[in-house]
Amino acid sequence: MFKKLNILILKAFIGPFLATFLISLFLFLIHFLWKYIDELVGKGIDTFTMLRLIFYSMADLIPMALPLSVMISSLMTYGNLSESSELVALRSAGISLNRVLAPAFAVMVLFAGITFYVSNIVIPRANLEAKSLLYDLRQKKPAFNITPGVFYNQIEGYCIKIGRKDADEETVYEILVYQYRQGNSQLNTVKAEKGIMKLSPDKRLLYFTLFNGTRYEEMTDMRDYFRSYPHNITRFAKQELTFDLSSLDLKLTDKEAFRGDYRMMNVSELQQQNDSLQRQAQRKLQRSQDIFMAPYFHLLPDSVKPGVSPIKQQDVILNFPENRRASIFSLAITSARGIKSIADNNLNEVTLMREEAVKYQAEWHKKFTLSAVILLLFLIAAPLGTIIRKGGIGMPLVISVVMFIVFYAINIIGEKIGKEGVVPIWFGMWLSTFILLPIGAFITRKAGQDSATLSLERYQKFFEKLFKAESGLRLFPKRKAKKAKGA
């Protein structure tokens, strides 16, 4: 019997979970693409490169899509079981709610382990690929496309402008080409009435055939150029120019340049980097104290011996001759300012090191919190589904979105106050877990006791009595009973 029960619940749970997970992942992916659409469109990115970016970026979206899909699928599964009275039949057969939750919870434990592996191994590697590729795509120059009336300067050493273009996208008119050298005053100008543009098959060369034009060339290599500014004018009926478009190609950056980012590290690397930063901060403080601060502190060895101390007045400055007091005051002020400047600089450096270390600590805790949150959200959503007794997608989706917004807000607040030092970083990163744990325990306990505390029917009757609604004000109108046959 229990084997059949496990199969029944798993079949009812796995389908909605996979469907909601893929849909959630797709929605977050659309948001990601929309964020960078302005920087990617018009650069001639090929389909394979774009698919690579999407594939690698999807890994970083899992921590957002997974909690939402867990809540929706849990509410749908156990809401359907309650609405169809299957849960009532199981409870009447003596099967406890915990036993009904056990199969799906076991799947969640398995998913929590997989999630930790993905968060610790897969996501850092995918982030490394995605961030480096996205950086290269954002740095890539736009694809070759000359707009009439607009100067095109993406080809190194040239600036091109055309007056108009035919429908074939190859024949152009009123052409103006400026050729220049970076860091040199040489400037050659070509004007033509008509031209034909053609790209090579690999789109790395542009063949530009010009008709009926003039070429103006400045003779900058001549010795007396700056005295007479000589130049050369050439008129032509036809001239061919070849432009190298290789500078428009996608240039791949070495991935090692991004490896130091905390989002590209696993647990052991994060711990190692955090320890390294902590040691650097400690060495910085010790070095500041031993080397920079020591010269500003002077001790008089004999001043501690009775009867030998030259200090007789309580006000120290009165122990020195009056004609030296002004210089002593000036030296003291200069020394104090020097100490303060050194202390402030060292404090700023140490603060930056510790703020950087906090990022690695937060990411270290995040590897574990996601797995714990998945289990807690299931223990909230699944019992809640048995209480609200509403299946389908409508009510579970509304409740899940509200719960996800609350969870996400708490998570963001906890991370922010932890990084700012308001609370310890471990407390801030686990804040959502600390809040969800008692809520999950309370809802699971009430669902196991068949408590009416969270029952929608109970609140329906309360509001009906409060507003004294006879009809039309019912939050959940009762279905009309079907007339008996033959009545």
C-alpha positions as CSV (number, residue, x, y, z in Angstrom):
1,M,0.0,0.0,0.0
2,F,2.7,2.4,1.0
3,K,4.6,1.7,-2.3
4,K,1.5,2.6,-4.3
5,L,1.1,5.7,-2.1
6,N,4.7,6.8,-2.8
7,I,4.2,6.3,-6.6
8,L,0.9,8.2,-6.5
9,I,2.4,11.3,-4.7
10,L,5.6,11.3,-6.7
11,K,3.7,11.2,-10.0
12,A,1.5,14.0,-8.8
13,F,4.5,16.1,-7.7
14,I,7.3,15.6,-10.2
15,G,5.2,16.8,-13.2
16,P,4.2,20.2,-11.8
17,F,7.6,20.7,-10.3
18,L,9.5,20.2,-13.6
19,A,6.9,22.3,-15.5
20,T,7.0,25.2,-13.1
21,F,10.8,25.1,-12.9
22,L,11.2,25.3,-16.6
23,I,8.6,28.1,-16.9
24,S,10.2,30.1,-14.0
25,L,13.7,29.6,-15.6
26,F,12.4,30.8,-18.9
27,L,10.8,33.9,-17.4
28,F,13.9,34.9,-15.5
29,L,15.9,34.3,-18.7
30,I,13.7,36.7,-20.6
31,H,14.4,39.3,-17.9
32,F,18.1,38.7,-18.2
33,L,18.0,39.1,-22.0
34,W,15.9,42.2,-21.8
35,K,18.4,43.7,-19.4
36,Y,21.3,43.4,-21.9
37,I,19.3,43.6,-25.2
38,D,20.4,47.2,-26.0
39,E,24.1,46.2,-25.7
40,L,23.8,43.0,-27.8
41,V,21.5,44.0,-30.7
42,G,23.1,45.2,-33.9
43,K,26.5,43.6,-33.3
44,G,26.1,40.7,-35.7
45,I,26.3,38.0,-33.0
46,D,25.9,34.6,-34.5
47,T,23.3,32.1,-33.3
48,F,25.8,29.7,-31.7
49,T,27.4,32.4,-29.6
50,M,24.0,33.7,-28.5
51,L,23.0,30.2,-27.5
52,R,26.2,29.7,-25.5
53,L,25.5,32.9,-23.6
54,I,21.9,31.8,-22.8
55,F,23.0,28.3,-21.8
56,Y,25.7,29.6,-19.4
57,S,23.5,32.3,-18.0
58,M,20.7,29.9,-17.1
59,A,22.9,28.4,-14.4
60,D,23.0,31.6,-12.5
61,L,19.2,31.9,-12.6
62,I,18.6,28.5,-10.9
63,P,18.8,30.0,-7.3
64,M,15.8,32.3,-8.2
65,A,13.8,29.8,-10.3
66,L,14.1,26.9,-7.9
67,P,12.4,28.3,-4.8
68,L,9.5,29.6,-6.8
69,S,8.9,26.3,-8.6
70,V,9.1,24.4,-5.2
71,M,6.3,26.5,-3.8
72,I,4.0,26.4,-6.8
73,S,4.4,22.6,-7.3
74,S,4.0,21.8,-3.6
75,L,0.8,23.9,-3.4
76,M,-0.6,22.5,-6.6
77,T,0.1,18.8,-5.7
78,Y,-1.3,18.8,-2.2
79,G,-4.0,21.3,-3.0
80,N,-5.2,18.9,-5.7
81,L,-5.1,15.9,-3.3
82,S,-7.2,17.9,-0.8
83,E,-9.6,19.3,-3.3
84,S,-10.3,15.8,-4.8
85,S,-10.8,14.4,-1.3
86,E,-7.9,11.9,-1.8
87,L,-6.1,13.3,1.2
88,V,-9.3,12.9,3.3
89,A,-9.4,9.2,2.3
90,L,-5.8,8.7,3.2
91,R,-6.3,10.3,6.6
92,S,-9.4,8.3,7.3
93,A,-7.3,5.1,6.6
94,G,-5.0,6.1,9.4
95,I,-2.2,7.5,7.3
96,S,-0.7,10.6,8.9
97,L,0.1,13.9,7.1
98,N,3.8,13.4,7.7
99,R,3.6,10.0,5.9
100,V,1.8,11.7,3.0
101,L,4.5,14.4,2.8
102,A,7.4,12.0,3.1
103,P,7.8,10.9,-0.6
104,A,7.9,14.5,-1.9
105,F,10.1,15.6,1.0
106,A,12.6,12.8,0.1
107,V,12.7,14.2,-3.4
108,M,13.3,17.6,-2.0
109,V,16.2,16.3,0.1
110,L,17.7,14.8,-3.1
111,F,17.2,18.1,-4.9
112,A,18.8,20.0,-2.0
113,G,21.9,17.8,-2.4
114,I,21.9,18.4,-6.2
115,T,21.4,22.1,-5.6
116,F,24.4,22.3,-3.4
117,Y,26.5,20.6,-6.0
118,V,25.2,22.9,-8.7
119,S,25.7,26.0,-6.6
120,N,29.2,24.9,-5.5
121,I,30.6,23.5,-8.8
122,V,28.4,24.2,-11.8
123,I,27.3,27.8,-11.2
124,P,30.9,29.1,-10.6
125,R,32.1,27.5,-13.8
126,A,29.1,28.7,-15.8
127,N,29.4,32.2,-14.3
128,L,33.0,32.3,-15.5
129,E,32.0,31.4,-19.0
130,A,28.9,33.6,-19.0
131,K,30.6,36.7,-17.5
132,S,33.7,36.5,-19.8
133,L,31.5,35.9,-22.9
134,L,29.1,38.7,-22.0
135,Y,32.1,41.1,-21.4
136,D,33.5,40.3,-24.9
137,L,30.1,40.7,-26.5
138,R,29.6,44.1,-24.8
139,Q,33.0,45.2,-26.0
140,K,32.4,44.0,-29.5
141,K,32.0,46.7,-32.1
142,P,28.6,46.8,-34.0
143,A,28.4,44.9,-37.2
144,F,29.2,46.7,-40.5
145,N,26.1,48.8,-41.4
146,I,26.5,52.2,-42.9
147,T,23.4,54.4,-42.4
148,P,22.9,57.2,-45.0
149,G,23.8,60.7,-43.6
150,V,25.7,59.3,-40.6
151,F,29.5,59.0,-40.3
152,Y,30.6,55.4,-39.8
153,N,33.9,55.3,-37.8
154,Q,34.1,51.7,-36.5
155,I,36.7,50.7,-39.1
156,E,40.1,51.6,-37.7
157,G,41.8,54.4,-39.6
158,Y,38.7,55.4,-41.7
159,C,35.5,57.4,-41.4
160,I,32.9,56.9,-44.1
161,K,29.7,58.8,-44.9
162,I,27.2,58.1,-47.7
163,G,24.3,60.3,-49.0
164,R,21.9,57.6,-49.9
165,K,21.6,53.9,-50.6
166,D,19.7,51.8,-53.1
167,A,17.4,49.0,-52.2
168,D,20.0,46.4,-53.0
169,E,22.1,47.6,-50.0
170,E,25.2,47.6,-52.2
171,T,24.9,50.7,-54.5
172,V,25.5,54.0,-52.7
173,Y,25.8,57.6,-53.7
174,E,27.6,60.8,-52.5
175,I,30.4,59.0,-50.8
176,L,32.9,60.7,-48.5
177,V,35.8,58.7,-47.0
178,Y,38.3,60.1,-44.5
179,Q,41.5,58.2,-44.1
180,Y,43.7,59.1,-41.1
181,R,46.4,57.7,-38.9
182,Q,46.2,57.6,-35.1
183,G,48.6,60.1,-33.6
184,N,49.4,61.6,-37.0
185,S,48.1,64.7,-38.7
186,Q,48.0,63.0,-42.1
187,L,44.5,63.1,-43.5
188,N,43.4,61.8,-46.9
189,T,40.0,62.5,-48.3
190,V,38.1,60.6,-51.1
191,K,34.9,61.9,-52.6
192,A,32.9,60.0,-55.2
193,E,29.5,60.3,-56.9
194,K,28.7,56.6,-56.8
195,G,30.0,53.4,-55.3
196,I,29.4,49.7,-54.9
197,M,30.0,47.9,-51.6
198,K,30.5,44.1,-51.4
199,L,31.6,42.0,-48.4
200,S,33.9,39.0,-48.8
201,P,32.3,35.6,-48.1
202,D,33.8,35.5,-44.6
203,K,32.7,39.1,-44.0
204,R,36.2,40.1,-43.0
205,L,36.9,42.4,-46.0
206,L,34.9,45.2,-47.6
207,Y,35.5,45.8,-51.3
208,F,34.5,49.4,-52.1
209,T,34.4,50.3,-55.8
210,L,34.1,54.1,-56.4
211,F,33.2,55.9,-59.6
212,N,33.8,59.6,-60.7
213,G,35.6,60.9,-57.7
214,T,38.5,62.9,-56.4
215,R,41.2,62.0,-53.9
216,Y,42.9,64.7,-51.7
217,E,46.2,63.6,-50.2
218,E,48.3,65.7,-47.8
219,M,52.1,65.3,-48.3
220,T,53.0,65.1,-44.6
221,D,56.2,63.1,-45.3
222,M,57.8,66.1,-47.1
223,R,60.4,68.0,-45.0
224,D,58.9,71.5,-45.5
225,Y,55.3,70.4,-45.0
226,F,54.5,72.7,-42.1
227,R,55.8,75.7,-44.2
228,S,53.8,75.3,-47.4
229,Y,51.4,72.4,-46.6
230,P,51.8,70.6,-50.0
231,H,49.0,68.3,-51.1
232,N,48.1,66.1,-54.1
233,I,44.8,66.0,-55.9
234,T,43.9,63.0,-58.0
235,R,40.7,62.6,-60.1
236,F,39.6,59.2,-61.1
237,A,36.8,57.5,-63.0
238,K,37.1,54.3,-61.1
239,Q,39.0,53.3,-57.9
240,E,38.9,50.3,-55.7
241,L,39.4,50.4,-51.9
242,T,39.6,47.4,-49.6
243,F,38.8,47.8,-45.9
244,D,39.9,45.3,-43.3
245,L,36.9,44.5,-41.0
246,S,38.8,42.1,-38.7
247,S,38.6,44.8,-36.0
248,L,34.8,44.2,-35.8
249,D,35.3,40.5,-35.0
250,L,34.5,39.1,-31.5
251,K,37.7,39.1,-29.5
252,L,37.8,36.6,-26.6
253,T,39.3,37.6,-23.3
254,D,41.4,35.2,-21.2
255,K,39.0,33.7,-18.6
256,E,41.7,33.9,-16.0
257,A,41.1,37.6,-15.8
258,F,37.7,37.0,-14.2
259,R,38.6,34.1,-12.0
260,G,39.2,36.3,-8.9
261,D,35.6,37.2,-8.7
262,Y,33.8,35.7,-5.7
263,R,30.9,34.5,-7.9
264,M,33.4,32.3,-9.8
265,M,34.6,30.3,-6.8
266,N,33.5,27.2,-4.9
267,V,33.4,26.7,-1.1
268,S,37.0,25.8,-0.6
269,E,38.3,28.7,-2.9
270,L,36.0,31.2,-1.1
271,Q,37.3,30.0,2.3
272,Q,40.9,30.3,1.2
273,Q,40.4,33.8,-0.3
274,N,38.6,34.9,2.9
275,D,41.4,33.7,5.1
276,S,44.0,35.3,2.9
277,L,42.2,38.7,3.1
278,Q,41.9,38.4,6.9
279,R,45.6,37.7,7.2
280,Q,46.4,40.6,4.9
281,A,44.3,43.0,7.0
282,Q,46.0,41.7,10.2
283,R,49.5,42.1,8.7
284,K,48.6,45.6,7.6
285,L,47.6,46.7,11.1
286,Q,50.7,45.1,12.6
287,R,53.0,46.7,10.0
288,S,51.3,50.1,10.6
289,Q,51.9,49.8,14.3
290,D,55.5,48.6,14.1
291,I,56.9,50.7,11.2
292,F,54.7,53.8,10.7
293,M,53.4,54.6,14.2
294,A,56.4,53.8,16.3
295,P,58.5,56.8,15.3
296,Y,55.8,59.1,16.7
297,F,56.0,57.7,20.3
298,H,59.0,58.6,22.5
299,L,59.8,57.2,25.8
300,L,62.1,58.6,28.5
301,P,63.7,55.6,30.2
302,D,64.9,57.5,33.2
303,S,61.6,59.3,33.7
304,V,60.2,56.3,35.6
305,K,62.9,56.3,38.3
306,P,62.1,58.2,41.5
307,G,63.8,61.5,41.9
308,V,65.3,61.5,38.4
309,S,62.3,62.6,36.3
310,P,62.7,66.1,34.8
311,I,58.9,66.5,34.8
312,K,57.9,68.6,37.8
313,Q,54.8,70.4,36.6
314,Q,51.5,68.6,36.0
315,D,51.0,70.6,32.8
316,V,53.8,69.0,30.7
317,I,54.5,72.1,28.6
318,L,55.4,74.2,31.7
319,N,58.4,72.0,32.2
320,F,60.1,73.5,29.1
321,P,61.6,77.0,28.7
322,E,59.1,79.6,27.5
323,N,61.0,80.4,24.4
324,R,60.8,76.8,23.2
325,R,57.1,76.2,23.9
326,A,55.8,77.6,20.5
327,S,58.1,75.3,18.5
328,I,57.1,72.3,20.8
329,F,53.4,73.1,20.1
330,S,54.1,73.3,16.4
331,L,56.0,70.0,16.4
332,A,53.3,68.3,18.4
333,I,50.5,69.4,16.0
334,T,52.6,68.3,13.0
335,S,53.2,64.9,14.7
336,A,49.5,64.5,15.6
337,R,48.5,65.3,12.0
338,G,51.0,62.8,10.7
339,I,49.7,60.1,13.0
340,K,46.1,60.9,12.1
341,S,46.9,60.8,8.3
342,I,48.7,57.4,8.6
343,A,46.0,56.0,10.8
344,D,43.2,57.1,8.5
345,N,45.0,55.7,5.4
346,N,45.6,52.4,7.1
347,L,42.1,52.2,8.4
348,N,40.7,52.8,4.9
349,E,42.9,50.0,3.5
350,V,41.9,47.6,6.2
351,T,38.2,48.5,5.9
352,L,38.4,47.8,2.1
353,M,40.0,44.5,2.7
354,R,37.4,43.5,5.3
355,E,34.6,44.6,3.0
356,E,36.0,42.5,0.3
357,A,36.3,39.6,2.7
358,V,32.6,40.0,3.6
359,K,31.6,39.3,-0.1
360,Y,33.5,36.0,0.0
361,Q,31.9,35.1,3.4
362,A,28.4,36.0,2.1
363,E,28.9,33.8,-1.1
364,W,30.2,31.0,1.1
365,H,27.0,31.0,3.2
366,K,24.9,31.3,0.1
367,K,26.1,27.9,-1.1
368,F,24.4,26.3,1.8
369,T,21.4,28.6,2.4
370,L,19.8,27.7,-1.0
371,S,19.6,24.0,-0.1
372,A,18.1,24.7,3.3
373,V,15.6,27.2,2.0
374,I,14.3,24.6,-0.6
375,L,13.4,22.2,2.3
376,L,11.8,25.0,4.4
377,L,9.7,26.3,1.5
378,F,8.4,22.8,0.8
379,L,7.5,22.4,4.5
380,I,5.5,25.6,4.3
381,A,3.9,25.2,0.9
382,A,2.9,21.5,1.0
383,P,1.0,21.6,4.4
384,L,-0.5,25.0,3.3
385,G,-1.8,23.2,0.1
386,T,-3.6,20.7,2.3
387,I,-5.2,23.5,4.3
388,I,-6.4,25.8,1.5
389,R,-7.7,22.8,-0.5
390,K,-7.4,24.5,-3.9
391,G,-5.7,22.8,-6.8
392,G,-5.0,24.0,-10.3
393,I,-2.7,26.9,-11.1
394,G,-4.7,30.0,-10.0
395,M,-4.7,30.1,-6.2
396,P,-1.3,28.3,-5.8
397,L,0.3,30.7,-8.2
398,V,-1.0,33.8,-6.4
399,I,0.0,32.4,-3.0
400,S,3.4,31.3,-4.3
401,V,4.2,34.7,-5.8
402,V,3.3,36.5,-2.6
403,M,5.4,34.0,-0.6
404,F,8.3,34.3,-3.0
405,I,8.3,38.1,-2.8
406,V,8.3,38.0,1.0
407,F,11.1,35.4,1.0
408,Y,13.2,37.4,-1.6
409,A,12.7,40.6,0.3
410,I,13.9,39.0,3.6
411,N,16.8,37.4,1.8
412,I,17.9,40.7,0.3
413,I,17.5,42.6,3.6
414,G,19.5,40.0,5.5
415,E,22.3,40.0,2.9
416,K,22.4,43.8,2.9
417,I,22.5,44.3,6.7
418,G,25.1,41.5,7.0
419,K,27.4,43.1,4.4
420,E,27.0,46.5,6.0
421,G,28.0,45.1,9.4
422,V,24.7,45.8,11.2
423,V,24.6,42.1,12.1
424,P,27.1,39.3,11.7
425,I,27.4,38.2,8.1
426,W,26.3,34.6,9.0
427,F,23.2,35.9,10.7
428,G,22.2,38.1,7.8
429,M,22.7,35.3,5.2
430,W,20.6,32.8,7.3
431,L,18.0,35.4,8.3
432,S,15.4,34.1,5.9
433,T,16.0,30.5,7.2
434,F,15.6,31.6,10.8
435,I,12.2,33.3,9.9
436,L,10.9,30.5,7.7
437,L,11.7,27.7,10.1
438,P,9.2,28.5,12.8
439,I,6.6,29.4,10.2
440,G,7.1,26.0,8.5
441,A,6.9,24.2,11.8
442,F,3.7,26.1,12.8
443,I,1.9,25.4,9.4
444,T,3.0,21.7,9.4
445,R,1.7,21.3,13.0
446,K,-1.7,23.0,12.2
447,A,-2.1,20.9,9.0
448,G,-1.4,17.7,11.0
449,Q,-4.0,18.6,13.6
450,D,-6.6,19.5,10.9
451,S,-6.8,22.9,12.6
452,A,-9.2,25.5,11.3
453,T,-6.8,28.4,12.1
454,L,-5.7,28.7,8.4
455,S,-9.0,27.4,6.9
456,L,-10.4,29.7,4.2
457,E,-14.0,28.6,5.0
458,R,-13.6,29.8,8.5
459,Y,-12.6,33.3,7.4
460,Q,-15.3,33.3,4.8
461,K,-17.9,32.7,7.5
462,F,-16.3,35.4,9.7
463,F,-16.5,38.1,7.0
464,E,-20.0,37.0,6.0
465,K,-21.2,37.6,9.5
466,L,-19.2,40.8,9.8
467,F,-20.8,42.4,6.7
468,K,-24.1,40.5,7.1
469,A,-24.0,39.6,3.5
470,E,-27.1,37.9,2.3
471,S,-25.9,37.5,-1.3
472,G,-23.3,38.8,-3.7
473,L,-20.8,39.5,-1.0
474,R,-19.6,36.0,-0.5
475,L,-15.9,35.6,-1.1
476,F,-16.4,32.1,-2.2
477,P,-20.0,31.6,-3.6
478,K,-21.5,28.2,-3.0
479,R,-22.3,26.2,-6.0
480,K,-25.9,25.7,-6.8
481,A,-27.1,22.2,-6.1
482,K,-28.3,20.3,-9.1
483,K,-32.0,19.6,-9.3
484,A,-32.9,16.0,-8.8
485,K,-34.1,14.1,-11.8
486,G,-37.8,14.0,-12.2
487,A,-38.4,16.9,-9.8
